[in-house]
Amino acid sequence: DKLLAFIVTAGLFIFTVASLDGEMAELAKMIRDNCVDEIGVDVTLLEQVDAGANLMPDEKFKCYLKCTLETAGMMSDGVVDIEIVLELLPEDLKTKNENLLRKCDTQKGSDDCDTAFLTQVCWQNGNKADYFLI
């Protein structure tokens, strides 16, 4: 579902919270709640990242990132599909971030959770000022 994938993309990086309209914010919250419940991640870790902290190498946090990417259809079988990520971005954000996303591609880790984490670390390092989680 492209709208769902867009919401997750928006929540993962490069948007500000204010840019999500009511319906989109509601969908983003549903994804967050689903993945928080499924994984059991400590929500305070998500809040710390939203406040500017670096991504933490916590195992449940890593799997939360995997959950959001997979829910959006942006990751399967341990590979982040950058083409789908780019396809779902609004044109201005695609232009601003395409080189970064292609450079990061899929950062292979020890398992799929680690891969999601390492890929997002690359995204955050490339655009920390705008990075936040849903």
Secondary structure, 3 states (H helix, E strand, C coil): CHHHHHHHHHHHCCCCHHHCCHHHHHHHHHHHHHHHHHHCCCHHHHHHHHCCCCCCCCHHHHHHHHHHHHHCCCEECCEECHHHHHHHCCHHHHHHHHHHHHHHCCCCCCCHHHHHHHHHHHHHHHCHHHCCCC
